[in-house]
């Protein structure tokens, strides 16, 4: 995770107060077949993988971890094209918005 992504996550966690962890999960869907899902959670689940990066704590289930290995999360506050962006070396293709991919 980049420093801008970590800083934005810490700010969102403090503001939203929905949990101290960001859960990142891969689900079926999107225009390329697989989608990234993110939500704040308060508790870990059995089997979760905890990743600490740039001051943030990220939880990933073991199945999603297979798709996310080597992935970087960045954040940009640009007016056009801003937001969180995943850079996944496992993706064969991804949509232009960066929210779904295929392997």
VEXGU-992439 format. One record per atom (N, C-alpha, C): residue number from 1; residue in three letters; atom name; x, y, z. Coordinates in nm, 2 decimals. Example, Ala and Ser with C-alpha at 12.3 -4.5 7.8 and 13.67 -1.06 7.14 Angstrom:
# VEXGU-992439
@zado 1&tifi ala&vexro N&c1 1.32&c2 -0.57&c3 0.78
@zado 1&tifi ala&vexro CA&c1 1.23&c2 -0.45&c3 0.78
@zado 1&tifi ala&vexro C&c1 1.32&c2 -0.33&c3 0.78
@zado 2&tifi ser&vexro N&c1 1.28&c2 -0.22&c3 0.71
@zado 2&tifi ser&vexro CA&c1 1.37&c2 -0.11&c3 0.71
@zado 2&tifi ser&vexro C&c1 1.29&c2 0.00&c3 0.79
# end
This chain:
# VEXGU-992439
@zado 1&tifi unk&vexro N&c1 0.08&c2 -0.12&c3 0.00
@zado 1&tifi unk&vexro CA&c1 0.00&c2 0.00&c3 0.00
@zado 1&tifi unk&vexro C&c1 0.09&c2 0.12&c3 0.00
@zado 2&tifi unk&vexro N&c1 0.05&c2 0.22&c3 -0.08
@zado 2&tifi unk&vexro CA&c1 0.13&c2 0.34&c3 -0.08
@zado 2&tifi unk&vexro C&c1 0.09&c2 0.43&c3 0.04
@zado 3&tifi unk&vexro N&c1 0.18&c2 0.53&c3 0.07
@zado 3&tifi unk&vexro CA&c1 0.16&c2 0.62&c3 0.18
@zado 3&tifi unk&vexro C&c1 0.03&c2 0.70&c3 0.16
@zado 4&tifi unk&vexro N&c1 0.00&c2 0.75&c3 0.04
@zado 4&tifi unk&vexro CA&c1 -0.13&c2 0.82&c3 0.02
@zado 4&tifi unk&vexro C&c1 -0.25&c2 0.73&c3 0.05
@zado 5&tifi unk&vexro N&c1 -0.25&c2 0.61&c3 0.01
@zado 5&tifi unk&vexro CA&c1 -0.36&c2 0.51&c3 0.04
@zado 5&tifi unk&vexro C&c1 -0.37&c2 0.49&c3 0.19
@zado 6&tifi unk&vexro N&c1 -0.26&c2 0.47&c3 0.26
@zado 6&tifi unk&vexro CA&c1 -0.26&c2 0.45&c3 0.40
@zado 6&tifi unk&vexro C&c1 -0.31&c2 0.57&c3 0.48
@zado 7&tifi unk&vexro N&c1 -0.27&c2 0.69&c3 0.44
@zado 7&tifi unk&vexro CA&c1 -0.32&c2 0.81&c3 0.50
@zado 7&tifi unk&vexro C&c1 -0.47&c2 0.83&c3 0.48
@zado 8&tifi unk&vexro N&c1 -0.52&c2 0.80&c3 0.36
@zado 8&tifi unk&vexro CA&c1 -0.66&c2 0.82&c3 0.34
@zado 8&tifi unk&vexro C&c1 -0.74&c2 0.71&c3 0.42
@zado 9&tifi unk&vexro N&c1 -0.69&c2 0.59&c3 0.42
@zado 9&tifi unk&vexro CA&c1 -0.76&c2 0.49&c3 0.50
@zado 9&tifi unk&vexro C&c1 -0.77&c2 0.52&c3 0.65
@zado 10&tifi unk&vexro N&c1 -0.66&c2 0.57&c3 0.70
@zado 10&tifi unk&vexro CA&c1 -0.66&c2 0.61&c3 0.84
@zado 10&tifi unk&vexro C&c1 -0.76&c2 0.72&c3 0.87
@zado 11&tifi unk&vexro N&c1 -0.76&c2 0.82&c3 0.78
@zado 11&tifi unk&vexro CA&c1 -0.86&c2 0.93&c3 0.79
@zado 11&tifi unk&vexro C&c1 -1.00&c2 0.88&c3 0.78
@zado 12&tifi unk&vexro N&c1 -1.03&c2 0.79&c3 0.69
@zado 12&tifi unk&vexro CA&c1 -1.17&c2 0.73&c3 0.67
@zado 12&tifi unk&vexro C&c1 -1.20&c2 0.65&c3 0.80
@zado 13&tifi unk&vexro N&c1 -1.11&c2 0.57&c3 0.85
@zado 13&tifi unk&vexro CA&c1 -1.14&c2 0.49&c3 0.97
@zado 13&tifi unk&vexro C&c1 -1.17&c2 0.58&c3 1.08
@zado 14&tifi unk&vexro N&c1 -1.10&c2 0.69&c3 1.10
@zado 14&tifi unk&vexro CA&c1 -1.13&c2 0.78&c3 1.21
@zado 14&tifi unk&vexro C&c1 -1.26&c2 0.85&c3 1.19
@zado 15&tifi unk&vexro N&c1 -1.30&c2 0.89&c3 1.07
@zado 15&tifi unk&vexro CA&c1 -1.42&c2 0.96&c3 1.04
@zado 15&tifi unk&vexro C&c1 -1.54&c2 0.87&c3 1.05
@zado 16&tifi unk&vexro N&c1 -1.53&c2 0.75&c3 0.99
@zado 16&tifi unk&vexro CA&c1 -1.65&c2 0.66&c3 0.98
@zado 16&tifi unk&vexro C&c1 -1.68&c2 0.59&c3 1.11
@zado 17&tifi unk&vexro N&c1 -1.57&c2 0.55&c3 1.18
@zado 17&tifi unk&vexro CA&c1 -1.58&c2 0.48&c3 1.31
@zado 17&tifi unk&vexro C&c1 -1.67&c2 0.35&c3 1.29
@zado 18&tifi unk&vexro N&c1 -1.64&c2 0.28&c3 1.18
@zado 18&tifi unk&vexro CA&c1 -1.71&c2 0.15&c3 1.16
@zado 18&tifi unk&vexro C&c1 -1.63&c2 0.03&c3 1.19
@zado 19&tifi unk&vexro N&c1 -1.50&c2 0.06&c3 1.22
@zado 19&tifi unk&vexro CA&c1 -1.41&c2 -0.05&c3 1.25
@zado 19&tifi unk&vexro C&c1 -1.27&c2 -0.01&c3 1.23
@zado 20&tifi unk&vexro N&c1 -1.17&c2 -0.08&c3 1.29
@zado 20&tifi unk&vexro CA&c1 -1.03&c2 -0.04&c3 1.27
@zado 20&tifi unk&vexro C&c1 -0.96&c2 -0.11&c3 1.16
@zado 21&tifi unk&vexro N&c1 -1.03&c2 -0.21&c3 1.10
@zado 21&tifi unk&vexro CA&c1 -0.97&c2 -0.28&c3 0.99
@zado 21&tifi unk&vexro C&c1 -1.04&c2 -0.25&c3 0.86
@zado 22&tifi unk&vexro N&c1 -0.96&c2 -0.26&c3 0.75
@zado 22&tifi unk&vexro CA&c1 -1.02&c2 -0.26&c3 0.61
@zado 22&tifi unk&vexro C&c1 -1.02&c2 -0.41&c3 0.56
@zado 23&tifi unk&vexro N&c1 -1.14&c2 -0.46&c3 0.53
@zado 23&tifi unk&vexro CA&c1 -1.15&c2 -0.59&c3 0.47
@zado 23&tifi unk&vexro C&c1 -1.15&c2 -0.58&c3 0.32
@zado 24&tifi unk&vexro N&c1 -1.05&c2 -0.65&c3 0.26
@zado 24&tifi unk&vexro CA&c1 -1.05&c2 -0.65&c3 0.11
@zado 24&tifi unk&vexro C&c1 -1.08&c2 -0.79&c3 0.07
@zado 25&tifi unk&vexro N&c1 -1.18&c2 -0.80&c3 -0.02
@zado 25&tifi unk&vexro CA&c1 -1.23&c2 -0.93&c3 -0.07
@zado 25&tifi unk&vexro C&c1 -1.24&c2 -0.93&c3 -0.22
@zado 26&tifi unk&vexro N&c1 -1.22&c2 -1.05&c3 -0.28
@zado 26&tifi unk&vexro CA&c1 -1.25&c2 -1.07&c3 -0.42
@zado 26&tifi unk&vexro C&c1 -1.38&c2 -1.14&c3 -0.43
@zado 27&tifi unk&vexro N&c1 -1.47&c2 -1.09&c3 -0.51
@zado 27&tifi unk&vexro CA&c1 -1.60&c2 -1.16&c3 -0.54
@zado 27&tifi unk&vexro C&c1 -1.62&c2 -1.17&c3 -0.69
@zado 28&tifi unk&vexro N&c1 -1.71&c2 -1.25&c3 -0.73
@zado 28&tifi unk&vexro CA&c1 -1.75&c2 -1.26&c3 -0.87
@zado 28&tifi unk&vexro C&c1 -1.83&c2 -1.14&c3 -0.91
@zado 29&tifi unk&vexro N&c1 -1.81&c2 -1.09&c3 -1.02
@zado 29&tifi unk&vexro CA&c1 -1.89&c2 -0.97&c3 -1.07
@zado 29&tifi unk&vexro C&c1 -1.81&c2 -0.87&c3 -1.15
@zado 30&tifi unk&vexro N&c1 -1.87&c2 -0.76&c3 -1.19
@zado 30&tifi unk&vexro CA&c1 -1.80&c2 -0.66&c3 -1.26
@zado 30&tifi unk&vexro C&c1 -1.79&c2 -0.70&c3 -1.41
@zado 31&tifi unk&vexro N&c1 -1.74&c2 -0.61&c3 -1.49
@zado 31&tifi unk&vexro CA&c1 -1.74&c2 -0.64&c3 -1.63
@zado 31&tifi unk&vexro C&c1 -1.63&c2 -0.74&c3 -1.68
@zado 32&tifi unk&vexro N&c1 -1.54&c2 -0.77&c3 -1.59
@zado 32&tifi unk&vexro CA&c1 -1.43&c2 -0.87&c3 -1.62
@zado 32&tifi unk&vexro C&c1 -1.44&c2 -1.00&c3 -1.54
@zado 33&tifi unk&vexro N&c1 -1.54&c2 -1.01&c3 -1.46
@zado 33&tifi unk&vexro CA&c1 -1.56&c2 -1.14&c3 -1.39
@zado 33&tifi unk&vexro C&c1 -1.53&c2 -1.14&c3 -1.24
@zado 34&tifi unk&vexro N&c1 -1.43&c2 -1.06&c3 -1.20
@zado 34&tifi unk&vexro CA&c1 -1.39&c2 -1.06&c3 -1.05
@zado 34&tifi unk&vexro C&c1 -1.38&c2 -0.91&c3 -1.01
@zado 35&tifi unk&vexro N&c1 -1.43&c2 -0.89&c3 -0.89
@zado 35&tifi unk&vexro CA&c1 -1.44&c2 -0.75&c3 -0.84
@zado 35&tifi unk&vexro C&c1 -1.37&c2 -0.74&c3 -0.70
@zado 36&tifi unk&vexro N&c1 -1.32&c2 -0.62&c3 -0.68
@zado 36&tifi unk&vexro CA&c1 -1.26&c2 -0.59&c3 -0.55
@zado 36&tifi unk&vexro C&c1 -1.37&c2 -0.53&c3 -0.46
@zado 37&tifi unk&vexro N&c1 -1.38&c2 -0.58&c3 -0.34
@zado 37&tifi unk&vexro CA&c1 -1.48&c2 -0.53&c3 -0.24
@zado 37&tifi unk&vexro C&c1 -1.40&c2 -0.48&c3 -0.12
@zado 38&tifi unk&vexro N&c1 -1.43&c2 -0.36&c3 -0.07
@zado 38&tifi unk&vexro CA&c1 -1.37&c2 -0.31&c3 0.05
@zado 38&tifi unk&vexro C&c1 -1.47&c2 -0.26&c3 0.15
@zado 39&tifi unk&vexro N&c1 -1.45&c2 -0.30&c3 0.28
@zado 39&tifi unk&vexro CA&c1 -1.54&c2 -0.24&c3 0.38
@zado 39&tifi unk&vexro C&c1 -1.47&c2 -0.24&c3 0.51
@zado 40&tifi unk&vexro N&c1 -1.51&c2 -0.15&c3 0.60
@zado 40&tifi unk&vexro CA&c1 -1.45&c2 -0.14&c3 0.73
@zado 40&tifi unk&vexro C&c1 -1.52&c2 -0.24&c3 0.83
@zado 41&tifi unk&vexro N&c1 -1.44&c2 -0.31&c3 0.91
@zado 41&tifi unk&vexro CA&c1 -1.49&c2 -0.40&c3 1.00
@zado 41&tifi unk&vexro C&c1 -1.42&c2 -0.39&c3 1.14
@zado 42&tifi unk&vexro N&c1 -1.49&c2 -0.43&c3 1.24
@zado 42&tifi unk&vexro CA&c1 -1.44&c2 -0.42&c3 1.38
@zado 42&tifi unk&vexro C&c1 -1.36&c2 -0.54&c3 1.42
@zado 43&tifi unk&vexro N&c1 -1.40&c2 -0.66&c3 1.37
@zado 43&tifi unk&vexro CA&c1 -1.34&c2 -0.78&c3 1.42
@zado 43&tifi unk&vexro C&c1 -1.27&c2 -0.86&c3 1.31
@zado 44&tifi unk&vexro N&c1 -1.18&c2 -0.95&c3 1.34
@zado 44&tifi unk&vexro CA&c1 -1.12&c2 -1.04&c3 1.25
@zado 44&tifi unk&vexro C&c1 -1.20&c2 -1.17&c3 1.25
@zado 45&tifi unk&vexro N&c1 -1.18&c2 -1.25&c3 1.15
@zado 45&tifi unk&vexro CA&c1 -1.25&c2 -1.38&c3 1.14
@zado 45&tifi unk&vexro C&c1 -1.14&c2 -1.49&c3 1.14
@zado 46&tifi unk&vexro N&c1 -1.18&c2 -1.61&c3 1.18
@zado 46&tifi unk&vexro CA&c1 -1.08&c2 -1.72&c3 1.18
@zado 46&tifi unk&vexro C&c1 -1.02&c2 -1.74&c3 1.04
@zado 47&tifi unk&vexro N&c1 -0.89&c2 -1.75&c3 1.03
@zado 47&tifi unk&vexro CA&c1 -0.83&c2 -1.77&c3 0.90
@zado 47&tifi unk&vexro C&c1 -0.79&c2 -1.64&c3 0.83
@zado 48&tifi unk&vexro N&c1 -0.83&c2 -1.52&c3 0.88
@zado 48&tifi unk&vexro CA&c1 -0.79&c2 -1.40&c3 0.82
@zado 48&tifi unk&vexro C&c1 -0.64&c2 -1.38&c3 0.81
@zado 49&tifi unk&vexro N&c1 -0.60&c2 -1.32&c3 0.71
@zado 49&tifi unk&vexro CA&c1 -0.46&c2 -1.27&c3 0.70
@zado 49&tifi unk&vexro C&c1 -0.46&c2 -1.12&c3 0.73
@zado 50&tifi unk&vexro N&c1 -0.38&c2 -1.08&c3 0.82
@zado 50&tifi unk&vexro CA&c1 -0.36&c2 -0.94&c3 0.86
@zado 50&tifi unk&vexro C&c1 -0.24&c2 -0.88&c3 0.80
@zado 51&tifi unk&vexro N&c1 -0.26&c2 -0.78&c3 0.72
@zado 51&tifi unk&vexro CA&c1 -0.15&c2 -0.70&c3 0.66
@zado 51&tifi unk&vexro C&c1 -0.15&c2 -0.56&c3 0.72
@zado 52&tifi unk&vexro N&c1 -0.03&c2 -0.53&c3 0.77
@zado 52&tifi unk&vexro CA&c1 -0.01&c2 -0.39&c3 0.82
@zado 52&tifi unk&vexro C&c1 0.07&c2 -0.32&c3 0.72
@zado 53&tifi unk&vexro N&c1 0.02&c2 -0.20&c3 0.67
@zado 53&tifi unk&vexro CA&c1 0.10&c2 -0.13&c3 0.57
@zado 53&tifi unk&vexro C&c1 0.06&c2 0.02&c3 0.58
@zado 54&tifi unk&vexro N&c1 0.16&c2 0.10&c3 0.58
@zado 54&tifi unk&vexro CA&c1 0.14&c2 0.25&c3 0.58
@zado 54&tifi unk&vexro C&c1 0.05&c2 0.30&c3 0.69
@zado 55&tifi unk&vexro N&c1 0.05&c2 0.23&c3 0.80
@zado 55&tifi unk&vexro CA&c1 -0.03&c2 0.27&c3 0.92
@zado 55&tifi unk&vexro C&c1 -0.17&c2 0.21&c3 0.92
@zado 56&tifi unk&vexro N&c1 -0.21&c2 0.14&c3 0.81
@zado 56&tifi unk&vexro CA&c1 -0.34&c2 0.08&c3 0.81
@zado 56&tifi unk&vexro C&c1 -0.33&c2 -0.07&c3 0.83
@zado 57&tifi unk&vexro N&c1 -0.45&c2 -0.13&c3 0.87
@zado 57&tifi unk&vexro CA&c1 -0.46&c2 -0.27&c3 0.90
@zado 57&tifi unk&vexro C&c1 -0.56&c2 -0.33&c3 0.80
@zado 58&tifi unk&vexro N&c1 -0.52&c2 -0.42&c3 0.72
@zado 58&tifi unk&vexro CA&c1 -0.60&c2 -0.48&c3 0.61
@zado 58&tifi unk&vexro C&c1 -0.62&c2 -0.63&c3 0.64
@zado 59&tifi unk&vexro N&c1 -0.74&c2 -0.67&c3 0.63
@zado 59&tifi unk&vexro CA&c1 -0.78&c2 -0.82&c3 0.65
@zado 59&tifi unk&vexro C&c1 -0.81&c2 -0.88&c3 0.51
@zado 60&tifi unk&vexro N&c1 -0.76&c2 -0.99&c3 0.49
@zado 60&tifi unk&vexro CA&c1 -0.79&c2 -1.07&c3 0.36
@zado 60&tifi unk&vexro C&c1 -0.82&c2 -1.21&c3 0.40
@zado 61&tifi unk&vexro N&c1 -0.93&c2 -1.27&c3 0.34
@zado 61&tifi unk&vexro CA&c1 -0.95&c2 -1.41&c3 0.36
@zado 61&tifi unk&vexro C&c1 -0.86&c2 -1.49&c3 0.27
@zado 62&tifi unk&vexro N&c1 -0.84&c2 -1.62&c3 0.31
@zado 62&tifi unk&vexro CA&c1 -0.74&c2 -1.70&c3 0.24
@zado 62&tifi unk&vexro C&c1 -0.77&c2 -1.72&c3 0.09
@zado 63&tifi unk&vexro N&c1 -0.90&c2 -1.73&c3 0.05
@zado 63&tifi unk&vexro CA&c1 -0.93&c2 -1.74&c3 -0.09
@zado 63&tifi unk&vexro C&c1 -0.90&c2 -1.61&c3 -0.17
@zado 64&tifi unk&vexro N&c1 -0.93&c2 -1.50&c3 -0.11
@zado 64&tifi unk&vexro CA&c1 -0.90&c2 -1.37&c3 -0.18
@zado 64&tifi unk&vexro C&c1 -0.75&c2 -1.35&c3 -0.19
@zado 65&tifi unk&vexro N&c1 -0.68&c2 -1.40&c3 -0.09
@zado 65&tifi unk&vexro CA&c1 -0.53&c2 -1.38&c3 -0.09
@zado 65&tifi unk&vexro C&c1 -0.47&c2 -1.44&c3 -0.21
@zado 66&tifi unk&vexro N&c1 -0.52&c2 -1.55&c3 -0.26
@zado 66&tifi unk&vexro CA&c1 -0.47&c2 -1.61&c3 -0.38
@zado 66&tifi unk&vexro C&c1 -0.47&c2 -1.51&c3 -0.50
@zado 67&tifi unk&vexro N&c1 -0.58&c2 -1.43&c3 -0.51
@zado 67&tifi unk&vexro CA&c1 -0.59&c2 -1.34&c3 -0.62
@zado 67&tifi unk&vexro C&c1 -0.52&c2 -1.21&c3 -0.60
@zado 68&tifi unk&vexro N&c1 -0.49&c2 -1.18&c3 -0.47
@zado 68&tifi unk&vexro CA&c1 -0.43&c2 -1.05&c3 -0.43
@zado 68&tifi unk&vexro C&c1 -0.28&c2 -1.05&c3 -0.42
@zado 69&tifi unk&vexro N&c1 -0.22&c2 -1.16&c3 -0.43
@zado 69&tifi unk&vexro CA&c1 -0.07&c2 -1.17&c3 -0.40
@zado 69&tifi unk&vexro C&c1 0.00&c2 -1.08&c3 -0.49
@zado 70&tifi unk&vexro N&c1 0.08&c2 -0.99&c3 -0.43
@zado 70&tifi unk&vexro CA&c1 0.16&c2 -0.89&c3 -0.50
@zado 70&tifi unk&vexro C&c1 0.09&c2 -0.76&c3 -0.54
@zado 71&tifi unk&vexro N&c1 -0.04&c2 -0.75&c3 -0.50
@zado 71&tifi unk&vexro CA&c1 -0.12&c2 -0.64&c3 -0.54
@zado 71&tifi unk&vexro C&c1 -0.08&c2 -0.52&c3 -0.45
@zado 72&tifi unk&vexro N&c1 -0.08&c2 -0.40&c3 -0.51
@zado 72&tifi unk&vexro CA&c1 -0.06&c2 -0.27&c3 -0.45
@zado 72&tifi unk&vexro C&c1 -0.19&c2 -0.19&c3 -0.45
@zado 73&tifi unk&vexro N&c1 -0.21&c2 -0.12&c3 -0.34
@zado 73&tifi unk&vexro CA&c1 -0.33&c2 -0.03&c3 -0.33
@zado 73&tifi unk&vexro C&c1 -0.27&c2 0.11&c3 -0.32
@zado 74&tifi unk&vexro N&c1 -0.33&c2 0.20&c3 -0.41
@zado 74&tifi unk&vexro CA&c1 -0.29&c2 0.34&c3 -0.41
@zado 74&tifi unk&vexro C&c1 -0.41&c2 0.43&c3 -0.40
@zado 75&tifi unk&vexro N&c1 -0.39&c2 0.56&c3 -0.37
@zado 75&tifi unk&vexro CA&c1 -0.50&c2 0.65&c3 -0.36
@zado 75&tifi unk&vexro C&c1 -0.46&c2 0.78&c3 -0.43
@zado 76&tifi unk&vexro N&c1 -0.55&c2 0.84&c3 -0.51
@zado 76&tifi unk&vexro CA&c1 -0.53&c2 0.97&c3 -0.57
@zado 76&tifi unk&vexro C&c1 -0.65&c2 1.05&c3 -0.54
@zado 77&tifi unk&vexro N&c1 -0.63&c2 1.18&c3 -0.51
@zado 77&tifi unk&vexro CA&c1 -0.74&c2 1.27&c3 -0.49
@zado 77&tifi unk&vexro C&c1 -0.77&c2 1.36&c3 -0.61
@zado 78&tifi unk&vexro N&c1 -0.73&c2 1.31&c3 -0.73
@zado 78&tifi unk&vexro CA&c1 -0.76&c2 1.39&c3 -0.85
@zado 78&tifi unk&vexro C&c1 -0.91&c2 1.40&c3 -0.87
@zado 79&tifi unk&vexro N&c1 -0.96&c2 1.51&c3 -0.94
@zado 79&tifi unk&vexro CA&c1 -1.10&c2 1.52&c3 -0.96
@zado 79&tifi unk&vexro C&c1 -1.15&c2 1.42&c3 -1.06
@zado 80&tifi unk&vexro N&c1 -1.07&c2 1.39&c3 -1.16
@zado 80&tifi unk&vexro CA&c1 -1.10&c2 1.29&c3 -1.26
@zado 80&tifi unk&vexro C&c1 -1.01&c2 1.17&c3 -1.25
@zado 81&tifi unk&vexro N&c1 -1.07&c2 1.05&c3 -1.22
@zado 81&tifi unk&vexro CA&c1 -0.99&c2 0.93&c3 -1.21
@zado 81&tifi unk&vexro C&c1 -0.93&c2 0.91&c3 -1.07
@zado 82&tifi unk&vexro N&c1 -0.97&c2 0.99&c3 -0.98
@zado 82&tifi unk&vexro CA&c1 -0.92&c2 0.97&c3 -0.84
@zado 82&tifi unk&vexro C&c1 -0.99&c2 0.86&c3 -0.76
@zado 83&tifi unk&vexro N&c1 -0.94&c2 0.83&c3 -0.64
@zado 83&tifi unk&vexro CA&c1 -0.99&c2 0.73&c3 -0.56
@zado 83&tifi unk&vexro C&c1 -0.89&c2 0.62&c3 -0.54
@zado 84&tifi unk&vexro N&c1 -0.93&c2 0.51&c3 -0.48
@zado 84&tifi unk&vexro CA&c1 -0.85&c2 0.40&c3 -0.46
@zado 84&tifi unk&vexro C&c1 -0.83&c2 0.32&c3 -0.58
@zado 85&tifi unk&vexro N&c1 -0.71&c2 0.27&c3 -0.61
@zado 85&tifi unk&vexro CA&c1 -0.68&c2 0.20&c3 -0.73
@zado 85&tifi unk&vexro C&c1 -0.59&c2 0.08&c3 -0.69
@zado 86&tifi unk&vexro N&c1 -0.63&c2 -0.04&c3 -0.74
@zado 86&tifi unk&vexro CA&c1 -0.56&c2 -0.16&c3 -0.72
@zado 86&tifi unk&vexro C&c1 -0.46&c2 -0.18&c3 -0.84
@zado 87&tifi unk&vexro N&c1 -0.34&c2 -0.22&c3 -0.82
@zado 87&tifi unk&vexro CA&c1 -0.25&c2 -0.26&c3 -0.92
@zado 87&tifi unk&vexro C&c1 -0.22&c2 -0.41&c3 -0.89
@zado 88&tifi unk&vexro N&c1 -0.28&c2 -0.50&c3 -0.97
@zado 88&tifi unk&vexro CA&c1 -0.27&c2 -0.64&c3 -0.95
@zado 88&tifi unk&vexro C&c1 -0.19&c2 -0.71&c3 -1.06
@zado 89&tifi unk&vexro N&c1 -0.07&c2 -0.76&c3 -1.02
@zado 89&tifi unk&vexro CA&c1 0.01&c2 -0.83&c3 -1.12
@zado 89&tifi unk&vexro C&c1 -0.05&c2 -0.96&c3 -1.17
@zado 90&tifi unk&vexro N&c1 -0.15&c2 -1.01&c3 -1.10
@zado 90&tifi unk&vexro CA&c1 -0.21&c2 -1.14&c3 -1.14
@zado 90&tifi unk&vexro C&c1 -0.32&c2 -1.12&c3 -1.25
@zado 91&tifi unk&vexro N&c1 -0.37&c2 -1.00&c3 -1.27
@zado 91&tifi unk&vexro CA&c1 -0.48&c2 -0.97&c3 -1.36
@zado 91&tifi unk&vexro C&c1 -0.43&c2 -0.98&c3 -1.50
@zado 92&tifi unk&vexro N&c1 -0.50&c2 -1.06&c3 -1.58
@zado 92&tifi unk&vexro CA&c1 -0.47&c2 -1.06&c3 -1.73
@zado 92&tifi unk&vexro C&c1 -0.53&c2 -0.94&c3 -1.80
@zado 93&tifi unk&vexro N&c1 -0.65&c2 -0.90&c3 -1.75
@zado 93&tifi unk&vexro CA&c1 -0.71&c2 -0.78&c3 -1.80
@zado 93&tifi unk&vexro C&c1 -0.80&c2 -0.72&c3 -1.69
@zado 94&tifi unk&vexro N&c1 -0.82&c2 -0.59&c3 -1.71
@zado 94&tifi unk&vexro CA&c1 -0.91&c2 -0.51&c3 -1.61
@zado 94&tifi unk&vexro C&c1 -0.99&c2 -0.41&c3 -1.68
@zado 95&tifi unk&vexro N&c1 -1.10&c2 -0.37&c3 -1.62
@zado 95&tifi unk&vexro CA&c1 -1.18&c2 -0.27&c3 -1.68
@zado 95&tifi unk&vexro C&c1 -1.11&c2 -0.13&c3 -1.67
@zado 96&tifi unk&vexro N&c1 -1.16&c2 -0.03&c3 -1.74
@zado 96&tifi unk&vexro CA&c1 -1.10&c2 0.10&c3 -1.74
@zado 96&tifi unk&vexro C&c1 -1.11&c2 0.17&c3 -1.60
@zado 97&tifi unk&vexro N&c1 -1.22&c2 0.14&c3 -1.53
@zado 97&tifi unk&vexro CA&c1 -1.23&c2 0.20&c3 -1.39
@zado 97&tifi unk&vexro C&c1 -1.15&c2 0.13&c3 -1.29
@zado 98&tifi unk&vexro N&c1 -1.09&c2 0.01&c3 -1.32
@zado 98&tifi unk&vexro CA&c1 -1.00&c2 -0.05&c3 -1.22
@zado 98&tifi unk&vexro C&c1 -1.07&c2 -0.13&c3 -1.11
@zado 99&tifi unk&vexro N&c1 -1.21&c2 -0.14&c3 -1.12
@zado 99&tifi unk&vexro CA&c1 -1.28&c2 -0.21&c3 -1.02
@zado 99&tifi unk&vexro C&c1 -1.30&c2 -0.36&c3 -1.04
@zado 100&tifi unk&vexro N&c1 -1.28&c2 -0.41&c3 -1.16
@zado 100&tifi unk&vexro CA&c1 -1.29&c2 -0.55&c3 -1.19
@zado 100&tifi unk&vexro C&c1 -1.18&c2 -0.60&c3 -1.28
@zado 101&tifi unk&vexro N&c1 -1.15&c2 -0.73&c3 -1.27
@zado 101&tifi unk&vexro CA&c1 -1.04&c2 -0.79&c3 -1.35
@zado 101&tifi unk&vexro C&c1 -1.07&c2 -0.93&c3 -1.38
@zado 102&tifi unk&vexro N&c1 -0.98&c2 -0.99&c3 -1.46
@zado 102&tifi unk&vexro CA&c1 -0.99&c2 -1.13&c3 -1.49
@zado 102&tifi unk&vexro C&c1 -0.85&c2 -1.19&c3 -1.48
@zado 103&tifi unk&vexro N&c1 -0.85&c2 -1.32&c3 -1.45
@zado 103&tifi unk&vexro CA&c1 -0.73&c2 -1.40&c3 -1.44
@zado 103&tifi unk&vexro C&c1 -0.72&c2 -1.51&c3 -1.54
# end
